[in-house]
Amino acid sequence: MKIKYESVTGEILEFEVPNDVAEVCIKIENSTRKQDRKETRRHISLSSLEERGVEVSENTDIENHIIEVQKTEQLQEALKMLLPEQQELIFKVFFCEKSITEIAKEEGVTKSAICSRLNTIYRKLKEIMF
């Protein structure tokens, strides 16, 4: 199997290697790529903040803002892991600002059933996030 190697200078070299060696090289490359992606997610540059519309000045508490951005991203990822019905319930409660009573009437169930569903969702989110 042939593998390609790009040197620091940008030169691309191609080598013929046994399949088992190629598999190891591919695993190492994938692992490195994943690690780089993890590291990139943890660091936010000032220019990327400005691109998002955040005004950065000497008085800006960048650390707290970055923590808030990371928490928001983490919550968004956790919400994606919920079942569609659970996502819909969260949407109704927090984005449509519907009361538990309204949701219970819409779905033809008791208030306690909706509260129980919400408690299940909250527990699941805590498990995912912490």
Beta strands, then each sheet from edge to edge (+ up, - down):
strand 1: 2-6
strand 2: 12-16
sheet 1: 1+ 2-
end
